Amino acid sequence: MLLVFLVMLLAAVAALLTGGRFTRLAANTLTGVHWLAAAATGQLLGSVTGGIAYPVGLLGSALCIGVFLRLNMLRPGVTLLAVGFGANALVVALNGAMPVSVAALERAGLDGLVEDPRHELSGVQTLLPWLGDVVPVVLPGIGQAVSPGDVLIAAGAGLLLYAGMGGTGRVPVEEPPTWSALEAKTAPDNAPQ
């Protein structure tokens, strides 16, 4: 989540620098936002109650996210979001939890322990370990390991925000004056016409 936040912050700054505005987001509403609320609720209830509710909540959440992404597929960045969510869902479904690389945790400055029931350390039995949390994010005091799916989700969310704000891809600059405008400025006022 930290990676997504940082990328979205950078996307917002880039959009502002290239002519985008937060007010343009109101005109670029996403379809089916209630599906995202249902997905968050399913994950929250599943993780709080535990037991069989956890995988059921994850499955329900994945279905809700899938519907939301399908409704918004033509928007910039949504394809990246869909591929990222799909990669994460696949590796979690195959392993029962998100596999985490000890090497990635150590490179990120963490102790290599996983104390979250949604994650497990990668081992020889891990299926598709390269889709797990294998990308170290090295930031002072807030290092973490993320998955390739998380990277795609962050990129998709950033692109969606950038496009929604109306970023143009160009930094606005003042047009240079033409030669005739420069000559008109430098001509004396009493010159014969």
C-alpha positions in Angstrom: 0.0 0.0 0.0 2.9 2.4 0.7 4.2 1.9 -2.8 0.8 2.7 -4.3 0.5 5.8 -2.1 4.0 7.0 -3.2 3.3 6.4 -6.9 0.0 8.2 -6.7 1.6 11.2 -4.9 4.2 11.4 -7.7 1.5 11.1 -10.3 -0.5 13.9 -8.7 2.6 16.1 -8.6 3.4 15.3 -12.3 -0.2 16.0 -13.3 -0.1 19.4 -11.5 3.2 20.2 -13.2 1.8 19.4 -16.7 -1.4 21.3 -16.5 -3.6 18.8 -14.6 -6.0 19.9 -11.8 -7.6 18.0 -8.9 -10.9 19.6 -9.9 -10.9 17.6 -13.2 -11.3 14.4 -11.2 -14.9 15.2 -10.6 -15.6 15.0 -14.3 -13.8 11.7 -14.6 -15.9 9.6 -12.2 -15.3 5.8 -12.2 -18.1 3.4 -12.8 -19.1 1.0 -10.0 -17.2 2.4 -7.1 -19.6 0.6 -4.8 -17.9 -2.6 -6.0 -14.6 -1.3 -4.4 -16.4 -0.6 -1.2 -17.8 -4.2 -1.2 -14.3 -5.6 -1.9 -12.8 -3.6 1.0 -15.6 -4.8 3.3 -15.1 -8.4 2.3 -11.3 -8.2 3.0 -11.8 -6.4 6.3 -14.5 -8.8 7.6 -12.5 -11.8 6.5 -9.3 -10.7 8.2 -11.0 -9.7 11.4 -13.1 -12.8 11.9 -10.4 -15.2 10.6 -11.0 -18.9 9.9 -13.0 -19.8 6.8 -14.2 -16.2 6.6 -10.7 -15.1 5.5 -10.5 -17.1 2.2 -14.2 -16.5 1.5 -13.7 -12.7 2.1 -10.6 -12.8 -0.2 -12.6 -14.6 -2.9 -15.5 -12.2 -2.6 -13.2 -9.3 -2.7 -11.4 -10.5 -5.8 -14.8 -10.9 -7.6 -15.9 -7.4 -6.6 -12.5 -5.9 -7.8 -12.9 -7.9 -11.0 -16.3 -6.4 -11.7 -15.1 -2.9 -10.9 -12.1 -3.3 -13.3 -14.3 -4.7 -16.1 -16.6 -1.7 -15.8 -13.7 0.7 -16.1 -11.4 -1.2 -18.5 -11.2 1.6 -21.1 -9.8 4.1 -18.7 -6.0 4.7 -18.7 -4.2 2.5 -16.2 -7.0 0.0 -15.5 -5.4 -2.7 -17.6 -2.3 -2.5 -15.5 -4.5 -2.7 -12.4 -6.3 -5.7 -13.7 -3.0 -7.6 -14.6 -1.5 -6.7 -11.2 -4.6 -7.8 -9.2 -4.8 -11.0 -11.3 -1.1 -11.8 -10.6 -1.6 -11.3 -6.9 -4.8 -13.3 -6.8 -3.2 -16.2 -8.7 -0.1 -16.5 -6.5 -2.3 -16.2 -3.3 -4.8 -18.8 -4.6 -2.0 -21.3 -5.4 -0.2 -20.9 -2.1 -3.0 -19.9 0.4 -1.1 -16.7 1.2 1.2 -14.2 -0.4 4.7 -15.7 -0.5 7.5 -13.4 0.7 11.2 -13.7 -0.2 13.5 -13.6 2.8 16.2 -12.1 0.5 13.9 -9.3 -0.5 13.0 -8.6 3.1 16.7 -8.5 4.1 17.5 -6.2 1.1 14.7 -3.9 2.2 16.3 -3.7 5.7 13.8 -5.9 7.5 14.5 -8.9 9.7 13.1 -11.6 7.5 10.1 -12.5 9.7 6.5 -12.6 8.6 3.9 -12.2 11.3 0.9 -11.6 9.1 -1.5 -14.4 8.3 -1.9 -13.1 4.8 1.8 -13.7 4.1 4.1 -16.6 4.4 7.8 -17.1 3.7 8.7 -18.5 0.3 10.2 -22.0 0.3 10.8 -24.9 -2.0 7.1 -25.8 -2.0 6.0 -22.3 -3.1 4.3 -22.2 -6.5 5.2 -19.3 -8.8 7.5 -17.7 -6.1 8.5 -14.9 -8.6 4.9 -13.5 -8.4 5.2 -13.2 -4.6 6.7 -10.3 -2.6 10.2 -10.4 -4.2 10.8 -6.7 -5.0 12.6 -4.9 -2.2 11.5 -1.3 -1.6 14.4 0.3 0.2 13.2 3.5 2.0 14.7 4.8 5.2 12.6 3.5 8.1 9.8 2.1 5.9 11.4 -0.6 3.8 9.2 -3.5 2.5 9.0 -6.2 -0.1 6.3 -6.0 -2.7 5.2 -8.3 -5.6 5.4 -7.6 -9.3 1.6 -7.4 -9.1 1.9 -4.6 -6.5 4.2 -2.7 -8.9 1.6 -3.0 -11.7 -1.2 -1.9 -9.4 0.9 1.1 -8.3 1.6 2.0 -11.9 -2.0 1.6 -13.0 -3.3 3.7 -10.1 -0.8 6.4 -10.8 -1.7 6.5 -14.5 -5.4 6.5 -13.7 -4.9 9.5 -11.3 -2.6 11.3 -13.8 -5.1 10.9 -16.7 -8.1 11.8 -14.5 -6.4 15.0 -13.4 -5.9 15.9 -17.1 -2.1 15.8 -17.1 -0.9 16.6 -20.6 2.6 15.1 -20.6 4.0 18.6 -21.3 5.2 21.2 -18.8 3.4 24.4 -19.7 5.7 27.2 -20.9 5.2 30.7 -22.1 5.4 30.9 -25.8 8.5 32.8 -27.0 7.8 36.1 -28.7 7.9 36.3 -32.5 10.5 38.5 -34.3 7.9 41.1 -35.3 6.8 41.4 -31.6 10.4 41.9 -30.5 11.0 44.5 -33.2 7.8 46.3 -32.3 8.9 46.5 -28.6 12.4 47.9 -29.5 11.2 50.4 -32.2 11.3 54.0 -30.9 7.9 55.7 -30.4 8.8 58.6 -32.6 9.9 56.6 -35.6 8.2 57.7 -38.9 5.4 55.5 -40.0 
